[in-house]
Amino acid sequence: MAPKPTTVHDRRKRLGRALRTARERAGRDLAEAAAPLGWTAERLGALEEGLVTIRRADAKELLTGYGAADAATLALVEGTAGWWTPHSDLVDEPLEKLLVLEDGMARLRSHQAGLVPGLLQTPDYAWELMVTMSDQPLDRVQRLVDLRRARARAFTREPRPQVTVVLDEGALRRPVGGPAVMRRQYRHLIETGRLPGADVRVRPFDAAPHHASGLTFHVFEFTGDGPVVQLELLDREELIRSEREVALYRDAFDLALAGALSREESVAFLQELERGC
């Protein structure tokens, strides 16, 4: 029987485990091992968890420092690079972790309280947000918009993940740009919700409140690996792996989904918003 193909998520996890084993056998702590690459201990720890990527040359330098530059471990780097490599100068560590999670997910449950999530934003909507909320040069903003738009590949890649998004009505009524921008955004949400494996739901103002109403969080699930919750905070993004805490966010998402409109009702709601622009 032919071996089961591995996903990019599997390959990154295998590489991370191999690098951790090599480091521990060499008796190096994270800070000491990361220093020759100019990395932080946190970044090397994230690499060992399969949450960031590494170039082959850097992996070779790490392994050489561990006295373990064997071809088998180095070969694990193949197939772990991200599709975002051409945009690497725009991708900081928190964003790379998000892209890695999206790239490997089998299922995503996303609860959005304040804005349309990046994975579902149109280029116009993303542009208006970025020029309003940052002071970056416009050419850089355009590249960031292009990068954000490219993330939508998650809806069409194979194997295709199951994605369920609950959008609070407030996120949909908050104006970003002019009416034309919002009209295109509503249309995009409708079209995305009709893709195989995608489910975009609206949670209206008259739905009963629940304990996570004001939070934005994302529950990522993977084939053959434990789930991860990404929690968006004011000054940072936090990743949660604890089984107990992940269960809390799963339950919160289920409550949010239970109070949301059905798929058909959500489409009708978005169509009405579109007509009202």
RORO-812973 format. One line per 4 residues: number of its first residue (from 1); for each residue x, y, z of N, C-alpha, C, O, CB. Coordinates in steps of 0.001 Angstrom, whole numbers. Glycine has a CB too. Example, Ala and Ser with C-alpha at 12.3 -4.5 7.8 and 13.67 -1.06 7.14 Angstrom:
// RORO-812973
1> 13190:-5690:7800:12300:-4500:7800:13200:-3300:7800:14236:-3319:8465:11308:-4473:9046  12850:-2250:7080:13670:-1060:7140:12900:30:7870:13409:1138:8039:14084:-598:5725 .
This chain:
// RORO-812973
1> 855:-1201:0:0:0:0:885:1244:0:1851:1330:758:-964:10:1239  544:2206:-860:1338:3437:-945:1176:4232:340:92:4225:923:914:4293:-2173  2232:4928:809:2111:5731:2025:1144:6886:1819:1039:7446:728:3481:6263:2456  449:7223:2878:-515:8333:2825:229:9652:2641:1176:9932:3377:-1386:8377:4117 .
5> -187:10472:1663:492:11752:1456:406:12623:2701:-617:12646:3385:-109:12491:257  1479:13333:2987:1464:14226:4136:1097:15635:3694:1380:16035:2565:2828:14221:4849  469:16378:4585:123:17762:4307:1298:18651:4670:2243:18210:5324:-1146:18184:5080  1237:19904:4243:2298:20849:4590:2334:21030:6101:3405:21239:6671:2086:22215:3879 .
9> 1171:20952:6763:1134:21050:8221:1908:19898:8856:2673:20102:9798:-321:21056:8726  1706:18681:8335:2439:17514:8844:3948:17710:8682:4722:17430:9597:1988:16229:8111  4351:18192:7509:5782:18350:7243:6414:19380:8182:7524:19179:8675:6007:18764:5785  5696:20490:8426:6241:21504:9339:6342:20966:10765:7309:21255:11470:5367:22770:9318 .
13> 5360:20193:11187:5405:19607:12521:6565:18619:12642:7268:18613:13652:4078:18909:12843  6773:17781:11615:7872:16808:11638:9223:17519:11692:10115:17114:12439:7807:15887:10402  9368:18574:10901:10613:19333:10916:10833:19944:12294:11938:19876:12833:10596:20432:9834  9800:20533:12862:9927:21143:14179:10349:20142:15240:11211:20432:16069:8628:21785:14578 .
17> 9734:18955:15211:10099:17927:16198:11550:17479:16017:12269:17281:16997:9156:16713:16083  11974:17321:14772:13350:16893:14510:14349:17940:14991:15382:17591:15562:13551:16621:13011  14054:19214:14767:14962:20273:15204:14995:20378:16724:16050:20625:17307:14550:21613:14595  13849:20193:17366:13835:20215:18834:14676:19057:19398:15451:19239:20336:12374:20130:19365 .
21> 14508:17877:18814:15279:16719:19281:16770:16962:19134:17551:16661:20037:14877:15458:18511  17166:17517:17975:18586:17784:17741:19119:18821:18726:20240:18690:19218:18808:18263:16300  18332:19840:19013:18773:20881:19964:18923:20305:21370:19909:20570:22058:17769:22063:19984  17940:19520:21785:17986:18968:23136:19146:17988:23295:19784:17942:24347:16664:18275:23470 .
25> 19418:17209:22252:20570:16294:22316:21886:17057:22409:22847:16579:23013:20591:15376:21090  21926:18251:21804:23135:19075:21861:23243:19842:23178:24265:20475:23442:23158:20052:20693  22200:19792:24003:22216:20469:25292:22108:21975:25193:22608:22689:26062:23455:20120:26021  21457:22477:24137:21300:23930:23948:19910:24379:24394:18921:23688:24149:21536:24318:22463 .
29> 19840:25545:25052:18516:26109:25301:18098:26938:24091:18898:27166:23183:18510:26975:26600  16854:27386:24079:16328:28080:22908:17109:29355:22588:17438:29609:21430:14866:28416:23123  17402:30151:23612:18092:31425:23377:19485:31193:22802:19893:31878:21864:18189:32233:24683  20213:30233:23358:21565:29937:22892:21552:29421:21462:22404:29794:20657:22233:28917:23809 .
33> 20586:28563:21143:20512:27980:19802:20084:29003:18759:20515:28938:17608:19549:26807:19792  19229:29956:19164:18692:30929:18212:19684:32039:17879:19598:32642:16810:17423:31537:18762  20616:32311:18774:21505:33472:18633:22280:33518:17322:22348:34587:16716:22474:33491:19763  22873:32408:16844:23655:32496:15598:22834:32930:14390:23386:33487:13440:24289:31164:15303 .
37> 21523:32685:14409:20668:33107:13297:20126:34526:13488:19465:35068:12602:19508:32132:13137  20410:35123:14650:19823:36421:14946:18344:36322:15263:17610:37302:15139:20033:37359:13791  17907:35147:15670:16512:34907:16017:16315:35106:17512:17273:35114:18284:16076:33487:15595  15053:35268:17906:14705:35237:19317:14430:33797:19727:14171:32933:18889:13480:36141:19610 .
41> 14492:33559:21028:14136:32235:21534:12690:31904:21203:12346:30749:20951:14363:32157:23049  11838:32941:21205:10417:32721:20916:10217:32238:19482:9386:31368:19221:9616:34011:21154  10982:32809:18557:10825:32384:17160:11307:30945:16962:10669:30166:16255:11598:33331:16223  12419:30601:17581:12894:29221:17447:11900:28257:18089:11663:27168:17567:14294:29060:18090 .
45> 11325:28651:19208:10303:27811:19833:9101:27626:18923:8530:26538:18846:9859:28413:21158  8716:28709:18225:7594:28614:17288:7931:27698:16118:7073:26962:15630:7210:30006:16771  9205:27747:15663:9639:26843:14591:9521:25393:15038:9067:24539:14276:11089:27153:14170  9924:25119:16254:9863:23760:16767:8429:23275:16958:8176:22072:17024:10610:23671:18075 .
49> 7493:24219:17045:6076:23866:17121:5421:23808:15749:4233:23506:15642:5340:24860:17992  6186:24095:14698:5646:24073:13342:4847:25302:12990:3988:25248:12111:4795:22875:13159  5114:26426:13666:4298:27627:13487:4972:28720:12671:4335:29720:12342:3927:28177:14817  6250:28550:12337:6907:29471:11412:7752:28621:10465:7967:27434:10706:7789:30548:12178 .
53> 8225:29239:9394:9014:28515:8399:10490:28892:8514:10852:29836:9217:8495:28809:6976  11333:28139:7814:12774:28389:7850:13367:28077:6483:12924:27159:5792:13464:27539:8959  14370:28851:6108:15095:28575:4870:16026:27386:5077:16469:27113:6193:15894:29821:4408  16316:26682:3981:17195:25518:4064:18560:25906:4634:19113:25184:5463:17361:24873:2679 .
57> 19110:27049:4191:20432:27467:4667:20434:27699:6172:21394:27345:6856:20881:28738:3945  19356:28296:6692:19275:28535:8133:19107:27233:8904:19667:27075:9989:18118:29480:8450  18339:26302:8350:18182:24997:9002:19526:24271:9054:19860:23633:10052:17130:24132:8254  20278:24375:7985:21594:23728:7947:22514:24335:8996:23273:23619:9649:22227:23858:6545 .
61> 22448:25668:9163:23283:26316:10172:22891:25869:11579:23753:25623:12422:23175:27841:10055  21597:25768:11822:21140:25275:13121:21684:23874:13390:22264:23608:14443:19602:25268:13184  21486:22987:12421:21888:21597:12597:23407:21463:12745:23886:20620:13503:21400:20759:11417  24158:22290:12026:25608:22279:12169:26001:22670:13592:26894:22072:14191:26261:23230:11149 .
65> 25319:23678:14117:25581:24100:15492:25237:23028:16508:25833:22963:17583:24806:25348:15802  24273:22188:16161:23899:21090:17058:24799:19873:16863:24695:18900:17610:22438:20697:16832  25687:19920:15858:26489:18752:15539:25651:17636:14956:25935:16455:15157:27210:18264:16766  24606:18026:14227:23654:17022:13709:23206:17359:12302:22026:17230:11974:22430:16916:14625 .
69> 24146:17792:11461:23779:18215:10100:23606:17013:9180:24321:16865:8189:24845:19163:9524  22640:16154:9524:22414:14963:8698:21443:15274:7572:20574:16136:7704:21879:13801:9552  21598:14574:6484:20805:14838:5278:19327:14543:5511:18474:15222:4939:21325:14001:4105  19004:13555:6331:17600:13175:6541:16819:14294:7205:15698:14600:6797:17509:11907:7389 .
73> 17408:14912:8237:16720:16021:8911:16627:17226:7993:15589:17886:7936:17446:16403:10212  17710:17521:7271:17700:18674:6371:16672:18489:5257:16081:19464:4792:19095:18897:5771  16459:17262:4832:15486:16996:3770:14068:17334:4197:13202:17569:3354:15557:15541:3348  13823:17361:5516:12478:17679:6003:12077:19120:5690:10894:19457:5731:12399:17440:7505 .
77> 13059:19973:5376:12748:21370:5042:11957:21451:3742:11157:22367:3553:14042:22201:4924  12183:20487:2845:11500:20513:1548:9986:20457:1750:9473:19641:2516:11971:19332:657  9293:21337:1051:7836:21338:1114:7258:22074:2307:6054:21997:2548:7346:19949:1129  8099:22798:3072:7582:23528:4236:7531:25036:4007:6990:25763:4840:8437:23231:5453 .
81> 8083:25518:2896:8055:26960:2626:6626:27427:2422:5784:26680:1924:8909:27306:1390  6361:28653:2806:5017:29200:2652:4813:29838:1294:5771:30286:665:4739:30212:3732  3553:29881:829:3244:30534:-433:3546:32030:-365:3667:32692:-1396:1778:30306:-803  3669:32561:859:3892:33991:1076:5363:34383:1001:5699:35538:1265:3334:34395:2414 .
85> 6248:33454:649:7689:33751:608:8026:35002:-215:8885:35776:209:8439:32559:38  7387:35237:-1376:7707:36466:-2131:7364:37751:-1374:7843:38829:-1724:6968:36461:-3455  6521:37627:-323:6120:38795:464:6779:38782:1838:6288:39436:2757:4594:38842:613  7886:38049:1999:8437:37805:3326:8825:39081:4071:8810:39102:5301:9634:36915:3212 .
89> 9172:40150:3338:9531:41389:4023:8340:42058:4676:8511:42960:5495:10174:42344:3059  7126:41628:4326:5907:42181:4919:5387:41342:6076:4496:41769:6811:4832:42307:3866  5944:40152:6234:5364:39171:7154:6176:39114:8441:7287:38585:8467:5302:37775:6498  5601:39672:9517:6266:39549:10808:5858:38215:11449:5071:37461:10878:5905:40756:11741 .
93> 6394:37938:12619:6171:36623:13222:4701:36342:13542:4231:35245:13243:6985:36503:14480  3949:37286:14138:2530:36995:14396:1747:36698:13115:910:35795:13090:1886:38167:15122  2021:37460:12054:1316:37209:10793:1739:35869:10206:905:35140:9667:1586:38344:9781  3026:35534:10302:3459:34248:9754:2778:33084:10481:2391:32097:9855:4990:34114:9853 .
97> 2638:33203:11790:1954:32144:12533:521:31982:12031:36:30862:11872:1960:32450:14047  -158:33114:11779:-1519:33055:11259:-1549:32396:9883:-2405:31552:9617:-2124:34461:11184  -622:32775:9015:-581:32204:7671:-282:30707:7710:-842:29937:6929:465:32924:6824  600:30298:8618:900:28873:8774:-346:28114:9217:-630:27031:8705:2044:28664:9791 .
101> -1092:28680:10169:-2318:28034:10638:-3337:27921:9507:-3950:26869:9324:-2920:28815:11819  -3518:28994:8755:-4463:28962:7637:-4035:27975:6565:-4866:27311:5945:-4609:30346:7031  -2719:27888:6353:-2183:27041:5291:-2375:25556:5591:-2472:24741:4674:-708:27338:5083  -2429:25208:6874:-2513:23798:7230:-3843:23342:7796:-4028:22156:8069:-1470:23491:8197 .
105> -4774:24270:7976:-6011:23934:8685:-6890:22973:7886:-6953:23027:6657:-6791:25201:8999  -7565:22094:8625:-8604:21250:8036:-9976:21859:8300:-10927:21623:7555:-8532:19811:8604  -10064:22650:9375:-11323:23296:9717:-11026:24592:10449:-10083:24672:11237:-12216:22366:10577  -11837:25603:10183:-11720:26889:10868:-13102:27331:11310:-14054:27322:10530:-11061:27963:9953 .
109> -13193:27718:12575:-14409:28344:13094:-14019:29731:13595:-13269:29865:14562:-15075:27476:14243  -14532:30751:12931:-14107:32124:13175:-15269:32963:13692:-16340:33002:13085:-13532:32744:11896  -15045:33636:14823:-16049:34533:15409:-15520:35949:15325:-14486:36267:15913:-16378:34146:16892  -16225:36799:14597:-15744:38152:14337:-16718:39171:14910:-17900:39183:14566:-15552:38383:12826 .
113> -16198:40032:15799:-17079:40966:16485:-17111:42363:15868:-18170:42988:15820:-16668:41071:17908  -15964:42863:15392:-15909:44274:15035:-15774:44618:13570:-16286:45646:13128:-14817:44872:15725  -15084:43764:12795:-14819:44035:11387:-14937:42745:10590:-14918:41653:11157:-13420:44668:11198  -15057:42872:9295:-14999:41694:8427:-13595:41100:8561:-12621:41846:8465:-15333:42061:6917 .
117> -13449:39796:8779:-12123:39207:8977:-11259:39294:7724:-11767:39309:6603:-12256:37758:9403  -9942:39351:7933:-9008:39517:6819:-9181:38485:5732:-9036:38799:4551:-7609:39465:7317  -9491:37256:6109:-9647:36176:5144:-10804:36434:4179:-10849:35852:3095:-9861:34860:5868  -11736:37301:4567:-12940:37552:3769:-13003:38970:3212:-14006:39345:2606:-14168:37290:4602 .
121> -11967:39752:3401:-12008:41146:2963:-11755:41288:1469:-10929:40575:899:-10991:41962:3732  -12468:42208:845:-12167:42571:-541:-10936:43481:-542:-10593:44049:494:-13395:43279:-1226  -10272:43626:-1686:-9121:44541:-1747:-9479:45973:-1350:-8708:46629:-650:-8535:44539:-3148  -10634:46462:-1786:-11035:47831:-1448:-11224:48003:52:-10763:48984:635:-12323:48202:-2176 .
125> -11899:47050:668:-12162:47099:2110:-10832:47057:2869:-10622:47834:3800:-13087:45916:2551  -9938:46148:2469:-8645:46034:3128:-7842:47326:2975:-7211:47787:3926:-7858:44846:2557  -7870:47900:1786:-7143:49151:1541:-7632:50253:2474:-6828:50930:3114:-7304:49590:73  -8947:50434:2552:-9507:51496:3386:-9134:51295:4850:-8838:52262:5552:-11032:51549:3235 .
129> -9144:50058:5311:-8745:49787:6690:-7289:50147:6916:-6950:50802:7902:-8981:48320:7038  -6436:49724:6011:-4998:49909:6216:-4579:51366:6140:-3727:51798:6916:-4226:49111:5198  -5150:52125:5232:-4744:53529:5139:-5317:54340:6295:-4779:55391:6643:-5193:54131:3799  -6403:53860:6891:-7007:54546:8025:-6294:54220:9329:-6131:55085:10190:-8473:54182:8135 .
133> -5869:52969:9471:-5351:52492:10752:-3825:52432:10810:-3275:51978:11813:-5910:51133:11042  -3133:52872:9773:-1668:52850:9805:-1130:54060:9054:-1868:54748:8348:-1114:51532:9189  169:54310:9216:817:55421:8509:1867:54889:7543:2889:55536:7312:1462:56407:9511  1618:53717:6982:2579:53097:6080:2533:53750:4697:1490:54267:4298:2307:51592:5966 .
137> 3651:53735:3961:3659:54262:2588:2623:53537:1732:2351:52355:1942:5068:54121:1955  2053:54246:779:958:53672:-1:1385:52472:-837:588:51560:-1054:370:54723:-900  2635:52458:-1313:3063:51293:-2088:3150:50051:-1208:2870:48941:-1660:4417:51562:-2754  3538:50243:42:3578:49118:980:2166:48666:1338:1898:47471:1465:4351:49503:2256 .
141> 1259:49645:1502:-142:49293:1772:-692:48433:647:-1393:47454:902:-1005:50563:1944  -382:48788:-594:-886:48005:-1726:-349:46587:-1692:-1084:45643:-1983:-512:48672:-3050  909:46419:-1345:1467:45066:-1243:820:44283:-109:597:43078:-235:2981:45127:-1032  517:44953:993:-170:44297:2100:-1579:43875:1698:-2055:42809:2091:-225:45223:3317 .
145> -2238:44718:914:-3566:44376:399:-3476:43150:-500:-4302:42242:-405:-4181:45569:-374  -2468:43126:-1377:-2279:41973:-2269:-2039:40700:-1466:-2553:39635:-1808:-1100:42220:-3230  -1259:40817:-402:-991:39661:456:-2276:39188:1132:-2548:37989:1200:74:40009:1516  -3055:40134:1627:-4309:39753:2286:-5273:39098:1306:-5956:38134:1652:-4969:40977:2924 .
149> -5327:39613:97:-6208:39024:-912:-5769:37596:-1245:-6602:36720:-1476:-6220:39892:-2188  -4457:37373:-1268:-3943:36043:-1600:-4322:35002:-549:-4352:33807:-842:-2429:36092:-1751  -4611:35452:678:-4999:34508:1727:-6297:33784:1397:-6566:32715:1944:-5141:35232:3053  -7098:34352:514:-8371:33714:147:-8173:32379:-548:-9132:31632:-741:-9175:34631:-749 .
153> -6910:32063:-936:-6624:30761:-1530:-7031:29628:-585:-7230:28497:-1026:-5133:30649:-1881  -7153:29923:702:-7540:28904:1675:-8893:28288:1336:-9162:27140:1690:-7579:29501:3076  -9747:29050:651:-11091:28546:333:-11094:27598:-864:-12059:26858:-1059:-12029:29708:59  -10040:27610:-1659:-10042:26816:-2893:-8898:25817:-2993:-8856:25028:-3937:-9991:27728:-4070 .
157> -7973:25834:-2045:-6853:24891:-2104:-7345:23481:-1803:-8449:23287:-1295:-5737:25297:-1108  -6515:22514:-2123:-6800:21114:-1808:-5747:20580:-847:-4560:20852:-1031:-6845:20255:-3096  -6154:19819:183:-7543:19509:525:-8268:20748:1035:-7700:21559:1765:-7601:18396:1577  -9532:20880:638:-10298:22070:942:-10765:22047:2404:-11404:21084:2830:-11499:22189:-11 .
161> -10453:23091:3171:-10875:23100:4570:-12351:23467:4713:-12945:24060:3813:-10018:24074:5370  -12927:23108:5848:-14272:23537:6206:-14145:24842:6994:-13482:24875:8030:-15028:22431:7038  -14766:25900:6518:-14643:27218:7151:-16037:27744:7508:-16891:27907:6637:-13900:28221:6210  -16249:28005:8786:-17503:28595:9253:-17181:29903:9946:-16365:29939:10867:-18270:27629:10211 .
165> -17816:30976:9509:-17570:32311:10050:-18873:32873:10588:-19893:32866:9898:-16967:33253:8972  -18838:33360:11823:-19979:34065:12393:-19607:35541:12480:-18672:35923:13183:-20374:33486:13805  -20355:36355:11756:-20118:37795:11707:-21195:38533:12488:-22384:38395:12201:-20078:38292:10252  -20781:39309:13465:-21745:40133:14191:-22307:41208:13260:-21591:41741:12412:-21086:40781:15442 .
169> -23574:41515:13423:-24192:42535:12574:-23445:43857:12654:-23366:44591:11669:-25649:42741:12969  -22892:44163:13836:-22153:45413:13989:-20959:45496:13060:-20639:46572:12556:-21695:45572:15411  -20286:44352:12825:-19145:44335:11913:-19581:44650:10489:-18826:45238:9714:-18444:42977:11961  -20806:44252:10151:-21306:44461:8792:-21829:45882:8581:-21790:46403:7467:-22407:43458:8484 .
173> -22313:46496:9640:-22872:47853:9504:-21843:48945:9724:-22101:50104:9402:-24007:48043:10480  -20681:48603:10263:-19639:49611:10451:-19084:50019:9090:-18506:49183:8396:-18503:49076:11373  -19243:51275:8692:-18805:51681:7347:-17287:51743:7219:-16608:52356:8043:-19396:53035:6995  -16774:51115:6198:-15355:51168:5861:-15296:51626:4412:-15739:50913:3512:-14625:49762:6076 .
177> -14741:52833:4182:-14808:53394:2841:-16226:53876:2564:-17015:54055:3491:-14366:52354:1785  -16546:54083:1306:-17868:54558:928:-18833:53430:623:-18486:52257:764:-17764:55459:-258  -20062:53781:201:-21073:52769:-111:-20626:51744:-1145:-20964:50566:-1031:-22313:53440:-597  -19873:52173:-2149:-19432:51235:-3188:-18510:50162:-2606:-18578:48998:-2998:-18712:51991:-4320 .
181> -17644:50566:-1662:-16744:49607:-1008:-17549:48576:-226:-17285:47376:-302:-15753:50337:-69  -18533:49062:526:-19339:48144:1337:-20212:47254:458:-20429:46085:777:-20215:48930:2322  -20708:47801:-638:-21536:46990:-1535:-20731:45826:-2104:-21226:44700:-2160:-22102:47856:-2679  -19500:46086:-2524:-18658:45007:-3040:-18308:44004:-1936:-18187:42805:-2186:-17375:45583:-3657 .
185> -18147:44519:-710:-17816:43618:393:-18990:42686:709:-18787:41496:945:-17427:44426:1644  -20202:43215:715:-21368:42365:961:-21501:41302:-132:-21801:40145:160:-22652:43218:1034  -21279:41692:-1378:-21377:40750:-2485:-20317:39650:-2342:-20588:38479:-2609:-21218:41485:-3837  -19125:40033:-1922:-18045:39048:-1753:-18394:38052:-648:-18129:36858:-789:-16707:39757:-1426 .
189> -18977:38522:433:-19372:37624:1516:-20424:36623:1042:-20377:35444:1393:-19908:38428:2708  -21363:37101:251:-22394:36212:-300:-21754:35141:-1176:-22068:33957:-1052:-23436:37018:-1113  -20859:35563:-2059:-20226:34614:-2991:-19326:33624:-2248:-19292:32440:-2583:-19404:35373:-4053  -18606:34106:-1252:-17734:33215:-486:-18552:32173:268:-18169:31005:336:-16870:34020:495 .
193> -19677:32599:832:-20531:31685:1578:-21127:30584:729:-21624:29595:1267:-21624:32443:2229  -21090:30730:-584:-21626:29712:-1496:-20556:28733:-1987:-20867:27776:-2698:-22279:30386:-2690  -19292:28972:-1607:-18226:28066:-2018:-18340:26750:-1260:-18792:26743:-115:-16845:28705:-1783  -17941:25634:-1871:-17949:24350:-1162:-17102:24430:108:-15961:24891:74:-17428:23221:-2080 .
197> -17658:23986:1207:-16928:23974:2468:-16994:25270:3250:-16530:25318:4389:-15519:23647:2210  -17560:26329:2672:-17622:27624:3344:-19033:27893:3859:-20018:27516:3223:-17178:28750:2393  -19121:28542:5006:-20409:28858:5625:-20267:30201:6325:-19593:30292:7351:-20862:27734:6633  -20891:31244:5790:-20821:32593:6354:-22159:32924:6982:-23177:32988:6292:-20443:33647:5270 .
201> -22161:33134:8286:-23394:33384:9018:-23391:34780:9634:-22342:35300:10014:-23590:32328:10105  -24559:35370:9727:-24735:36683:10341:-25420:36503:11691:-26445:35828:11793:-25561:37633:9418  -24851:37106:12715:-25482:37114:14038:-26107:38485:14246:-25385:39463:14442:-24447:36780:15179  -27443:38578:14209:-28109:39886:14242:-28111:40517:15637:-27861:39856:16645:-29537:39745:13749 .
205> -28403:41821:15657:-28436:42552:16916:-29436:41957:17907:-29211:42002:19116:-28773:44003:16657  -30536:41401:17401:-31561:40907:18317:-31287:39500:18846:-32120:38935:19555:-32889:40925:17631  -30127:38927:18508:-29754:37630:19083:-29370:37827:20548:-28824:38866:20921:-28578:36975:18284  -29657:36833:21362:-29341:36930:22787:-27834:37063:22982:-27069:36438:22248:-29877:35699:23553 .
209> -27389:37862:23952:-25946:37983:24200:-25368:36679:24746:-26076:35868:25343:-25665:39133:25182  -24054:36496:24526:-23358:35362:25124:-22016:35855:25627:-21612:36974:25312:-23184:34187:24103  -21310:35032:26412:-20142:35527:27147:-18963:35887:26254:-18009:36497:26737:-19704:34502:28141  -18990:35534:24968:-17892:35905:24062:-18356:36890:22991:-17715:37020:21949:-17306:34652:23395 .
213> -19463:37582:23241:-20054:38452:22218:-19069:39478:21673:-19054:39738:20470:-21259:39166:22784  -18250:40063:22535:-17360:41124:22089:-15977:40660:21668:-15116:41487:21367:-17220:42118:23160  -15748:39354:21640:-14420:38827:21327:-14302:38387:19872:-15260:37898:19273:-14096:37662:22241  -13106:38571:19319:-12783:37998:18015:-11792:36860:18253:-10725:37063:18831:-12191:39086:17030 .
217> -12157:35670:17801:-11284:34520:17990:-11505:33523:16865:-12536:33539:16193:-11531:33857:19360  -10514:32654:16672:-10539:31692:15578:-10080:30338:16106:-9025:30241:16732:-9641:32164:14394  -10855:29307:15861:-10516:27947:16288:-10038:27171:15063:-10820:26876:14159:-11747:27233:16967  -8755:26846:15043:-8154:26099:13937:-8068:24626:14323:-7651:24293:15432:-6741:26661:13580 .
221> -8466:23743:13404:-8341:22311:13627:-7553:21696:12476:-7603:22170:11341:-9736:21644:13762  -6824:20629:12796:-5903:20016:11844:-6105:18508:11832:-6541:17917:12820:-4439:20364:12191  -5786:17905:10716:-5848:16455:10616:-4671:15848:11362:-3517:16130:11040:-5854:16002:9139  -4953:15023:12348:-3890:14337:13077:-3138:15197:14059:-2044:14820:14478:-2935:13771:12126 .
225> -3679:16345:14447:-2995:17222:15392:-4035:17974:16208:-5189:18093:15795:-2048:18213:14655  -3630:18478:17363:-4559:19168:18239:-4952:20535:17716:-4222:21127:16921:-3967:19304:19600  -6111:21053:18158:-6582:22367:17716:-5816:23509:18366:-5163:23339:19396:-8056:22514:18015  -5910:24676:17739:-5277:25892:18240:-6313:27015:18154:-6998:27158:17142:-3970:26246:17423 .
229> -6420:27803:19212:-7270:28998:19192:-6375:30216:19052:-5397:30366:19785:-8152:29098:20483  -6711:31083:18108:-6044:32373:18002:-6991:33424:18550:-8109:33588:18063:-5629:32693:16525  -6531:34130:19566:-7332:35162:20215:-6741:36523:19877:-5556:36758:20111:-7387:34947:21757  -7550:37417:19332:-7078:38748:18960:-7262:39710:20124:-8385:39990:20544:-7822:39264:17712 .
233> -6138:40213:20642:-6137:41185:21724:-5694:42543:21182:-5299:42659:20022:-5212:40724:22883  -5764:43562:22027:-5475:44911:21552:-4035:45064:21078:-3782:45681:20044:-5758:45914:22645  -3090:44500:21833:-1682:44714:21528:-961:43476:21015:243:43524:20763:-989:45212:22736  -1675:42371:20858:-1017:41151:20422:-2064:40105:20058:-3261:40293:20276:-68:40617:21516 .
237> -1585:39011:19505:-2441:37863:19233:-1906:36682:20031:-704:36420:20030:-2495:37535:17702  -2785:35984:20699:-2383:34898:21589:-2858:33564:21031:-3993:33439:20570:-2943:35117:23010  -1976:32568:21078:-2331:31225:20640:-2583:30354:21867:-1789:30342:22807:-1215:30616:19745  -3688:29633:21845:-4111:28809:22976:-4186:27358:22530:-4818:27046:21520:-5481:29284:23539 .
241> -3537:26465:23285:-3529:25043:22951:-4140:24176:24047:-4503:23026:23801:-2117:24589:22679  -4255:24724:25257:-4783:23948:26371:-6141:23357:26013:-7035:24062:25547:-4895:24818:27630  -6280:22063:26236:-7530:21376:25893:-8726:22020:26583:-9784:22180:25974:-7446:19897:26273  -8563:22392:27859:-9671:23002:28600:-10057:24357:28003:-11239:24648:27821:-9296:23169:30081 .
245> -9045:25186:27698:-9338:26514:27158:-9893:26434:25740:-10807:27180:25389:-8082:27377:27175  -9348:25538:24926:-9883:25366:23571:-11356:24982:23644:-12164:25464:22850:-9079:24290:22790  -11709:24114:24593:-13108:23704:24747:-14001:24893:25076:-15142:24948:24618:-13233:22640:25840  -13504:25842:25860:-14284:27039:26185:-14619:27836:24924:-15745:28303:24750:-13517:27925:27178 .
249> -13627:27981:24054:-13857:28761:22837:-14720:27993:21834:-15507:28598:21107:-12520:29140:22193  -14579:26688:21793:-15478:25902:20946:-16916:26073:21400:-17818:26251:20581:-15088:24416:20967  -17129:26018:22723:-18480:26183:23253:-19017:27587:22955:-20188:27758:22616:-18494:25919:24769  -18127:28598:23091:-18540:29977:22805:-18924:30122:21339:-19897:30800:21010:-17413:30972:23161 .
253> -18160:29485:20464:-18500:29559:19041:-19842:28885:18774:-20656:29410:18015:-17397:28906:18185  -20077:27739:19384:-21343:27038:19180:-22521:27890:19637:-23571:27886:18995:-21341:25701:19926  -22359:28620:20740:-23419:29513:21211:-23653:30645:20214:-24791:31012:19925:-23065:30088:22596  -22539:31197:19690:-22662:32272:18703:-23368:31768:17448:-24232:32451:16898:-21274:32840:18343 .
257> -23002:30583:17004:-23604:30018:15793:-25084:29712:16005:-25898:29885:15098:-22859:28745:15371  -25426:29252:17214:-26826:28932:17508:-27710:30173:17427:-28893:30074:17103:-26946:28297:18895  -27134:31349:17724:-27912:32586:17668:-27818:33300:16335:-28394:34374:16164:-27469:33510:18748  -27096:32716:15388:-26929:33341:14072:-28070:32950:13145:-28786:31981:13397:-25581:32943:13447 .
261> -28230:33708:12082:-29208:33383:11060:-28758:32135:10304:-27572:31807:10288:-29408:34571:10093  -29702:31448:9682:-29356:30299:8849:-28561:30774:7632:-28434:31976:7397:-30635:29531:8406  -28033:29834:6866:-27284:30209:5666:-28156:31020:4718:-27726:32052:4202:-26747:28960:4952  -29364:30561:4493:-30271:31250:3572:-30648:32628:4117:-30681:33610:3375:-31539:30405:3331 .
265> -30931:32689:5412:-31286:33979:6025:-30097:34934:6003:-30272:36139:5822:-31774:33776:7475  -28892:34405:6186:-27693:35255:6157:-27480:35846:4769:-27130:37018:4636:-26449:34452:6583  -27693:35031:3731:-27583:35537:2358:-28611:36642:2128:-28285:37684:1560:-27781:34390:1329  -29840:36422:2562:-30890:37433:2386:-30539:38714:3135:-30768:39814:2632:-32250:36893:2872 .
269> -29986:38572:4332:-29595:39732:5128:-28507:40529:4403:-28586:41754:4312:-29102:39290:6526  -27500:39834:3894:-26414:40498:3176:-26904:41136:1881:-26438:42211:1503:-25297:39506:2875  -27831:40489:1209:-28405:41066:-12:-29156:42354:288:-29111:43308:-488:-29341:40063:-689  -29850:42372:1426:-30574:43590:1813:-29595:44717:2132:-29837:45868:1767:-31487:43318:3031 .
273> -28496:44397:2808:-27464:45406:3072:-26870:45917:1762:-26625:47113:1606:-26352:44823:3972  -26644:45015:837:-26072:45393:-459:-27010:46347:-1192:-26573:47356:-1745:-25799:44140:-1323  -28293:46022:-1191:-29269:46887:-1884:-29377:48250:-1219:-29704:49236:-1879:-30651:46219:-1917  -29104:48318:86:-29242:49563:814:-28070:50528:662:-28132:51664:1131:-29435:49262:2238 .
277> -27005:50076:7:-25831:50954:-170:-26046:51995:-1274:-25157:52803:-1542:-24590:50114:-496 .
